Amino acid sequence: MPRPRLLQLMATLALTACLGAPVAAQAAEAGAEGQPLFNFVRFEPIIVTIFDSNRATGLMSVTVALQVSTPEDREDIETRRMKYIDAFNAALMQMGRLHVMPNRPLDVKLLASTLESTANRIHGKGKGKVHALILDASTRPLG
């Protein structure tokens, strides 16, 4: 099992690759104001307690970034940042109770889909779809 630092390094490299390639590829397709056609909104790490039968067994830390298609969507998310953080916190707490054990690897695909559906629910219908990218995810047992 890879160590959390190794996972963090791998996630950072993957994000760098994801961010670096589209910027160069879409530089020619920038909007009239020179803005790229996509934006990212990065959130600070969200740390929640993992419970098993109402007993705290560990902590889970998740750092997420949201990919949006327009600068307006980015501004909308930035203005309602605290609402997103509260919703992410609640979703991660619920997910932690059902699907996370501190001594087992995290299901990053499930984390991403959970946070993506939460973000899209807050973002609202009629706007561009939001995509969640997990930048860092780790657990550690208590005690």
Stockholm file with secondary structure:
# STOCKHOLM 1.0

chainA/1-143         MPRPRLLQLMATLALTACLGAPVAAQAAEAGAEGQPLFNFVRFEPIIVTIFDSNRATGLMSVTVALQVSTPEDREDIETRRMKYIDAFNAALMQMGRLHVMPNRPLDVKLLASTLESTANRIHGKGKGKVHALILDASTRPLG
#=GR chainA/1-143 SS CCCHHHHHHHHHHHHHHHHHHHHHHHGGGCCTTSCCSCEEEECCCEEEEEEETTEEEEEEEEEEEEEESSHHHHHHHHHTHHHHHHHHHHHHHHHHHHHCCTTSCCCHHHHHHHHHHHHHHHHCTTSCCCEEEEEEEEEEECC
#=GC SS_cons         CCCHHHHHHHHHHHHHHHHHHHHHHHGGGCCTTSCCSCEEEECCCEEEEEEETTEEEEEEEEEEEEEESSHHHHHHHHHTHHHHHHHHHHHHHHHHHHHCCTTSCCCHHHHHHHHHHHHHHHHCTTSCCCEEEEEEEEEEECC
//
